[in-house]
Amino acid sequence: MSGPAVQEGLPPAVLATIDWLKGRFGAYYKARPPPMPDRFTRREFGFILWPDRPGPPPFVRHRAYADAARFHNYLAWKGPHSVYYSTAYYRRPGELKMADKQWLGAELIFDLDADHLPEAEAAKAEGAAMPIEEQLRRVKGHFKRLLDDFLFGDFGLDEKDVWITFSGGRGYHAHVVDPRLLGLDARARREIVDHVTGKVPAERGTDTPDLDFFIRKEAVAVDGRGRFAKTLTTERIAPMDAPGWAGRLTRSLVETLRTRVLEADPAAARAWLTSMEGIGDKSAEAFLDDFDEARLRRIGQGFLEQGKVVKRVCHHILAQHAIPFAKGETDEPVTADVKRLIRLPGSLHGKSGLRVVTLTRDTLDGFDPFRDAVAFSLDPVDFVPRADDEVRLAGETVRVRAGEAMEVPEAHAVWWCSRRSGTVGPQ
């Protein structure tokens, strides 16, 4: 009979690298202690610590701090992999059982990460992962739309009540701290999620969005007399400048028609139309013959009735393209959660070494994570990469080849070591 299995430890080079990362993170926190969040004595804090053996790293939570000095001393001592705090406020945040913490309210959180973007998921499924810089460029575009169209637009929130941060990894967070919303329960937050993500009811027995929620029929005339009379109707949608989802959907339809039809190559426009369910070659040809800038302008004003072919094709475009394009993105479980832990602004992300940076809507536009969130120096460090790679940090682009030891800037070494893509020290 064989004895108990012996778990192998981490290789010495990996242990030395983890110890180096812990030391660099601790030194950073000693020199730059992150500001405490508001009402921090009512918050729960949590930490991911650096591992010393294979398997998931240790996660410590249910910590509460009565003063900032104890918290900052802990960061400098442990140099943790990641630092979190609760978006909820509690009467007793240090209790181990959630029910004993006595919930007082919670920020409304919108978390948008590149992992949740359809285009990033599609690229990954095709075996061609999107470069991290492109992921962050795209996720910022979606995040700006979330802010402008939904938080500041539909919900009418003031910028002072929305705290914005770069997560330090592959996304952005928006903390809504409007006092009127702190007491919302999970069900109310789920309704907000449904509005942002465009949960449109489907037609009975299908997955097709029910367009009756957006299209209204208006009587324009009566044909015939007496019992033979028939009411003639026209279809209307909201004009482009209408508030909320109604106007957003019209803007989405107009933008789709402009880019995919009017400004596209005719062959490409025809191929795009026929790629949709319910549109054949004849319908596509008839639509392209009839559709022009004047018809598009009238659709933008809310007049969907542009002839049978145009109207029918627009129905398909609304359901299959305009509604999905108009939807906002957010991590749905995060927004609905009333007891979420989230990364602390000013802390370091353990999978990148980048800072969690506090932003405003104005500074978001020009923000470059690979320039503005770099926390470490460009001093040289001995590094052994595990794979060929290239990264630009703080304006310095560095290329490495697998197994070839070389000196790299400290910021780049932290980046690769945090991502488990190499070790520090000579080979």
C-alpha positions as CSV (number, residue, x, y, z in Angstrom):
1,M,0.0,0.0,0.0
2,S,1.4,3.3,-1.0
3,G,1.7,6.1,1.5
4,P,-0.1,9.5,1.4
5,A,0.6,11.6,-1.6
6,V,3.2,14.3,-1.1
7,Q,2.3,17.7,-2.6
8,E,5.2,19.2,-4.5
9,G,6.1,22.8,-3.6
10,L,6.7,25.7,-5.9
11,P,10.1,25.8,-7.7
12,P,12.8,27.9,-6.0
13,A,12.9,30.4,-8.8
14,V,9.1,30.9,-8.5
15,L,9.3,31.2,-4.7
16,A,12.1,33.8,-5.0
17,T,10.0,35.7,-7.6
18,I,6.9,35.7,-5.3
19,D,9.0,37.0,-2.5
20,W,10.4,39.7,-4.7
21,L,6.9,40.8,-5.8
22,K,5.7,40.8,-2.2
23,G,8.7,43.0,-1.3
24,R,8.1,45.4,-4.1
25,F,4.4,45.7,-3.4
26,G,5.1,46.3,0.3
27,A,7.7,49.0,-0.5
28,Y,5.2,50.7,-2.8
29,Y,2.5,50.7,0.0
30,K,5.0,52.1,2.5
31,A,5.9,55.0,0.2
32,R,2.4,55.6,-1.2
33,P,-0.3,54.5,1.2
34,P,-3.7,54.5,-0.6
35,P,-6.3,57.0,0.7
36,M,-8.9,55.5,2.9
37,P,-12.4,55.2,1.4
38,D,-15.2,57.3,2.9
39,R,-16.7,55.9,6.1
40,F,-14.0,53.3,6.1
41,T,-14.8,52.2,9.7
42,R,-18.1,50.9,8.3
43,R,-16.4,48.9,5.6
44,E,-15.2,45.3,5.4
45,F,-11.7,44.8,4.0
46,G,-10.2,41.8,2.3
47,F,-6.8,40.7,0.9
48,I,-5.4,38.2,-1.5
49,L,-2.0,37.2,-0.2
50,W,0.9,35.9,-2.2
51,P,1.0,32.0,-2.3
52,D,3.8,29.9,-0.9
53,R,2.6,26.6,-2.4
54,P,0.6,25.4,-5.4
55,G,-3.1,26.1,-5.6
56,P,-5.3,29.2,-5.1
57,P,-3.6,32.0,-3.1
58,P,-4.8,32.7,0.4
59,F,-7.8,35.1,0.7
60,V,-8.3,37.0,3.9
61,R,-11.5,38.9,4.6
62,H,-13.9,40.2,7.3
63,R,-11.2,42.7,8.4
64,A,-12.3,46.0,9.9
65,Y,-10.1,49.0,10.8
66,A,-10.7,51.8,13.3
67,D,-7.8,53.9,12.1
68,A,-5.9,54.2,8.9
69,A,-2.4,53.6,10.4
70,R,-3.1,50.0,11.2
71,F,-4.4,49.4,7.7
72,H,-1.4,51.0,6.0
73,N,1.0,49.2,8.3
74,Y,-0.6,45.9,7.3
75,L,-0.2,46.7,3.6
76,A,3.5,47.7,4.0
77,W,4.1,44.5,6.1
78,K,2.3,42.0,3.9
79,G,2.6,43.6,0.5
80,P,-0.6,41.8,-0.6
81,H,-1.4,40.6,-4.1
82,S,-4.7,42.5,-4.1
83,V,-6.6,44.7,-1.7
84,Y,-10.4,44.9,-1.5
85,Y,-13.0,46.8,0.4
86,S,-16.8,46.4,0.7
87,T,-19.1,48.5,-1.4
88,A,-21.6,48.0,1.5
89,Y,-21.6,49.8,4.8
90,Y,-22.1,47.8,8.0
91,R,-22.7,48.5,11.6
92,R,-20.2,45.8,12.6
93,P,-18.1,45.1,9.5
94,G,-15.5,42.8,11.2
95,E,-18.0,40.1,12.1
96,L,-17.4,36.7,10.4
97,K,-21.0,36.0,9.5
98,M,-22.6,38.3,7.0
99,A,-25.9,38.4,8.9
100,D,-24.0,39.7,12.0
101,K,-22.5,42.6,10.1
102,Q,-25.8,44.5,10.1
103,W,-26.1,45.9,6.6
104,L,-26.7,49.7,6.4
105,G,-26.6,50.2,2.6
106,A,-24.3,49.8,-0.4
107,E,-22.9,51.7,-3.4
108,L,-24.4,50.7,-6.8
109,I,-21.5,49.3,-8.7
110,F,-21.0,48.9,-12.5
111,D,-18.0,46.7,-13.4
112,L,-17.0,46.5,-17.0
113,D,-14.2,44.1,-17.9
114,A,-12.8,43.0,-21.2
115,D,-13.8,39.5,-20.4
116,H,-17.4,40.4,-20.8
117,L,-17.2,42.1,-24.2
118,P,-18.7,40.1,-27.1
119,E,-15.9,41.0,-29.5
120,A,-13.3,39.8,-27.1
121,E,-15.2,36.6,-26.5
122,A,-15.6,36.0,-30.2
123,A,-11.9,36.6,-30.8
124,K,-11.0,34.1,-28.1
125,A,-13.4,31.5,-29.4
126,E,-11.7,31.8,-32.8
127,G,-8.3,31.1,-31.2
128,A,-7.0,34.7,-31.8
129,A,-7.0,36.4,-28.5
130,M,-7.3,40.1,-28.7
131,P,-4.1,42.0,-27.6
132,I,-4.5,43.5,-24.2
133,E,-4.1,47.1,-25.4
134,E,-6.9,46.6,-27.9
135,Q,-9.0,45.0,-25.2
136,L,-8.6,48.1,-22.9
137,R,-9.2,50.5,-25.8
138,R,-12.5,48.8,-26.6
139,V,-13.6,48.3,-23.0
140,K,-13.1,52.0,-22.3
141,G,-15.3,52.9,-25.3
142,H,-18.1,50.7,-23.8
143,F,-17.5,52.2,-20.4
144,K,-17.8,55.7,-21.7
145,R,-21.1,54.8,-23.3
146,L,-22.3,53.2,-20.1
147,L,-21.6,56.5,-18.3
148,D,-22.9,58.9,-20.9
149,D,-26.0,57.0,-22.1
150,F,-27.2,55.4,-19.0
151,L,-25.7,56.8,-15.7
152,F,-25.6,60.4,-16.7
153,G,-28.2,60.1,-19.4
154,D,-31.2,57.9,-18.6
155,F,-30.6,57.9,-14.8
156,G,-29.8,61.6,-14.6
157,L,-27.0,61.1,-12.1
158,D,-24.6,63.9,-11.2
159,E,-20.9,63.4,-11.9
160,K,-20.1,64.1,-8.2
161,D,-22.2,61.0,-7.3
162,V,-20.3,58.6,-9.6
163,W,-16.8,57.6,-8.7
164,I,-14.8,56.2,-11.6
165,T,-11.7,53.9,-11.4
166,F,-9.5,51.9,-13.6
167,S,-9.4,48.5,-12.1
168,G,-5.7,47.9,-12.5
169,G,-6.4,45.0,-14.8
170,R,-8.7,44.9,-17.9
171,G,-11.6,47.2,-17.0
172,Y,-13.2,50.1,-15.2
173,H,-15.5,50.5,-12.2
174,A,-18.2,53.1,-11.6
175,H,-19.4,53.5,-8.0
176,V,-22.7,55.3,-7.7
177,V,-22.8,56.9,-4.2
178,D,-26.0,58.9,-4.6
179,P,-27.6,58.7,-1.1
180,R,-31.0,58.0,-2.6
181,L,-29.7,54.7,-4.1
182,L,-27.7,53.3,-1.2
183,G,-30.7,51.4,0.2
184,L,-31.7,49.6,-3.0
185,D,-32.1,45.9,-2.5
186,A,-30.9,43.2,-4.9
187,R,-34.2,43.1,-6.8
188,A,-34.2,46.8,-7.5
189,R,-30.6,46.7,-8.6
190,R,-31.5,43.8,-11.0
191,E,-34.1,46.1,-12.6
192,I,-31.4,48.6,-13.2
193,V,-29.2,45.9,-14.8
194,D,-32.1,44.9,-17.0
195,H,-32.5,48.5,-18.2
196,V,-28.8,48.9,-19.0
197,T,-28.5,45.5,-20.8
198,G,-31.8,45.9,-22.7
199,K,-33.8,43.0,-21.5
200,V,-36.5,43.3,-24.1
201,P,-39.4,40.8,-23.8
202,A,-39.5,38.2,-26.6
203,E,-42.4,37.3,-28.8
204,R,-44.3,34.4,-27.4
205,G,-42.5,31.1,-28.0
206,T,-39.5,32.7,-29.7
207,D,-36.2,34.4,-28.9
208,T,-37.2,37.3,-31.2
209,P,-37.5,40.7,-29.4
210,D,-41.1,41.9,-29.3
211,L,-40.9,45.2,-31.3
212,D,-44.4,46.2,-30.1
213,F,-42.6,47.8,-27.1
214,F,-41.0,50.3,-29.5
215,I,-43.3,50.6,-32.5
216,R,-46.7,52.2,-32.3
217,K,-49.4,52.2,-34.9
218,E,-51.2,55.5,-35.5
219,A,-54.5,55.8,-37.4
220,V,-54.2,58.1,-40.4
221,A,-57.4,57.6,-42.4
222,V,-60.5,55.4,-42.9
223,D,-61.0,53.5,-46.1
224,G,-64.6,52.6,-47.1
225,R,-67.9,53.2,-45.2
226,G,-70.1,51.5,-42.7
227,R,-69.3,47.9,-41.9
228,F,-66.8,47.9,-44.8
229,A,-64.7,50.7,-43.3
230,K,-61.1,49.9,-42.6
231,T,-58.8,52.0,-40.5
232,L,-55.5,52.8,-42.2
233,T,-52.5,53.0,-39.9
234,T,-48.9,54.0,-40.1
235,E,-46.0,52.8,-37.9
236,R,-44.0,55.3,-35.8
237,I,-41.0,54.9,-33.5
238,A,-39.6,57.5,-31.2
239,P,-37.4,60.3,-32.8
240,M,-33.7,60.1,-32.3
241,D,-33.7,62.8,-29.6
242,A,-36.3,61.0,-27.4
243,P,-35.1,60.1,-23.9
244,G,-34.3,56.6,-22.7
245,W,-34.4,53.4,-24.7
246,A,-36.9,54.6,-27.2
247,G,-34.6,57.3,-28.6
248,R,-31.5,55.1,-28.2
249,L,-33.0,52.4,-30.3
250,T,-33.8,54.9,-33.1
251,R,-30.3,56.2,-33.0
252,S,-29.0,52.7,-33.2
253,L,-31.2,51.9,-36.2
254,V,-30.1,55.1,-38.0
255,E,-26.4,54.5,-37.3
256,T,-26.7,50.9,-38.4
257,L,-28.5,51.8,-41.7
258,R,-26.0,54.6,-42.4
259,T,-22.8,52.5,-41.9
260,R,-24.1,49.2,-43.2
261,V,-26.2,50.4,-46.2
262,L,-25.7,54.1,-47.3
263,E,-21.9,54.3,-46.7
264,A,-21.1,50.7,-47.5
265,D,-20.1,49.1,-50.8
266,P,-23.3,47.9,-52.5
267,A,-22.1,44.3,-52.6
268,A,-21.2,44.4,-48.9
269,A,-24.5,46.0,-48.1
270,R,-26.4,43.3,-50.0
271,A,-24.4,40.5,-48.3
272,W,-25.1,42.0,-44.9
273,L,-28.8,42.3,-45.5
274,T,-29.1,38.7,-46.8
275,S,-27.1,37.4,-43.8
276,M,-30.2,38.3,-41.6
277,E,-32.9,35.8,-41.0
278,G,-36.0,36.7,-43.0
279,I,-34.3,38.8,-45.7
280,G,-33.8,37.2,-49.1
281,D,-32.0,38.3,-52.3
282,K,-35.2,40.0,-53.7
283,S,-36.0,41.9,-50.5
284,A,-32.5,43.1,-50.2
285,E,-32.4,44.2,-53.8
286,A,-35.7,46.1,-53.5
287,F,-34.6,47.7,-50.2
288,L,-31.3,48.9,-51.7
289,D,-33.2,50.3,-54.7
290,D,-35.6,52.3,-52.5
291,F,-33.5,53.4,-49.6
292,D,-31.7,56.8,-49.6
293,E,-30.7,59.6,-47.4
294,A,-34.2,61.1,-47.3
295,R,-35.7,57.9,-46.1
296,L,-33.0,57.6,-43.4
297,R,-33.7,61.1,-42.3
298,R,-37.4,60.4,-41.9
299,I,-36.7,57.2,-39.9
300,G,-34.6,59.4,-37.6
301,Q,-37.6,61.6,-37.1
302,G,-39.7,58.5,-36.1
303,F,-41.4,57.7,-39.4
304,L,-40.9,54.0,-39.9
305,E,-43.6,53.7,-42.7
306,Q,-41.4,54.0,-45.8
307,G,-43.1,51.4,-48.0
308,K,-43.7,47.7,-47.3
309,V,-40.2,46.5,-48.2
310,V,-38.4,49.2,-46.2
311,K,-40.6,48.7,-43.2
312,R,-40.2,44.9,-43.2
313,V,-36.5,45.1,-43.6
314,C,-36.2,47.7,-40.8
315,H,-38.1,45.3,-38.5
316,H,-35.5,42.7,-39.0
317,I,-32.7,45.2,-38.5
318,L,-34.2,46.4,-35.3
319,A,-34.5,42.9,-33.9
320,Q,-31.3,41.5,-35.1
321,H,-28.9,44.4,-35.0
322,A,-30.2,47.7,-33.6
323,I,-31.4,46.3,-30.2
324,P,-28.1,44.3,-29.5
325,F,-26.0,47.3,-30.6
326,A,-27.9,49.7,-28.3
327,K,-27.4,47.6,-25.2
328,G,-25.1,48.6,-22.5
329,E,-22.5,46.3,-20.9
330,T,-21.9,45.6,-17.2
331,D,-21.0,42.6,-15.0
332,E,-24.6,41.8,-14.0
333,P,-24.0,39.9,-10.8
334,V,-21.7,42.7,-9.5
335,T,-24.3,45.5,-10.1
336,A,-27.1,43.4,-8.5
337,D,-24.9,42.5,-5.4
338,V,-25.5,44.4,-2.2
339,K,-22.4,42.9,-0.4
340,R,-19.6,43.1,-3.0
341,L,-15.9,43.5,-2.3
342,I,-14.1,45.6,-4.9
343,R,-10.6,46.8,-5.5
344,L,-9.4,49.6,-3.4
345,P,-8.4,52.8,-5.3
346,G,-4.7,53.4,-5.0
347,S,-3.9,49.7,-4.5
348,L,-2.0,47.4,-6.9
349,H,-3.5,44.7,-9.1
350,G,-1.7,41.4,-8.4
351,K,-2.0,40.2,-12.0
352,S,-0.5,43.3,-13.6
353,G,1.3,45.4,-11.0
354,L,-0.7,48.4,-12.3
355,R,-2.5,50.8,-9.9
356,V,-6.2,51.1,-9.4
357,V,-6.5,54.7,-10.5
358,T,-9.3,57.2,-9.6
359,L,-10.6,59.1,-12.6
360,T,-13.2,61.7,-13.6
361,R,-15.3,61.7,-16.8
362,D,-13.0,64.4,-18.2
363,T,-9.7,62.6,-17.4
364,L,-11.1,59.2,-18.6
365,D,-10.8,60.2,-22.3
366,G,-7.1,60.8,-22.2
367,F,-6.3,58.0,-19.7
368,D,-3.7,55.4,-20.9
369,P,-3.4,52.5,-18.4
370,F,0.1,51.6,-19.7
371,R,1.3,55.1,-19.0
372,D,-0.9,56.5,-16.2
373,A,-1.3,53.4,-14.0
374,V,2.4,52.3,-14.0
375,A,3.4,52.1,-10.3
376,F,7.1,51.0,-10.6
377,S,10.3,52.4,-11.9
378,L,12.3,51.8,-15.1
379,D,15.4,50.6,-13.0
380,P,16.9,47.5,-14.5
381,V,16.0,44.0,-13.1
382,D,17.4,40.6,-14.1
383,F,14.5,38.7,-15.7
384,V,14.0,35.3,-17.3
385,P,10.9,35.1,-19.6
386,R,8.8,32.0,-20.1
387,A,7.6,33.1,-23.5
388,D,8.2,35.5,-26.3
389,D,6.4,38.7,-25.5
390,E,6.3,42.5,-25.9
391,V,4.8,45.2,-23.7
392,R,4.8,49.0,-23.6
393,L,4.9,50.5,-20.1
394,A,5.7,54.2,-19.2
395,G,6.6,54.8,-22.8
396,E,9.2,52.0,-22.9
397,T,8.6,49.1,-25.2
398,V,10.5,45.9,-24.2
399,R,10.6,42.6,-26.2
400,V,11.7,39.3,-24.6
401,R,12.4,35.8,-25.9
402,A,11.6,32.7,-24.0
403,G,14.4,31.5,-21.7
404,E,16.8,34.3,-22.6
405,A,17.8,36.1,-19.4
406,M,18.1,39.8,-19.8
407,E,17.8,43.1,-17.9
408,V,14.3,44.7,-18.2
409,P,12.8,47.7,-16.4
410,E,11.3,47.0,-13.0
411,A,7.8,47.9,-14.2
412,H,8.0,45.4,-17.0
413,A,9.4,42.7,-14.7
414,V,6.6,43.2,-12.2
415,W,4.1,43.0,-15.1
416,W,5.4,39.7,-16.4
417,C,6.0,38.2,-13.0
418,S,2.5,39.1,-11.8
419,R,1.2,37.4,-14.9
420,R,3.3,34.3,-14.2
421,S,5.2,34.9,-17.4
422,G,8.7,34.7,-16.0
423,T,11.0,34.9,-13.0
424,V,13.5,37.4,-11.6
425,G,17.2,36.8,-11.1
426,P,19.8,35.2,-13.3
427,Q,19.1,31.9,-14.9
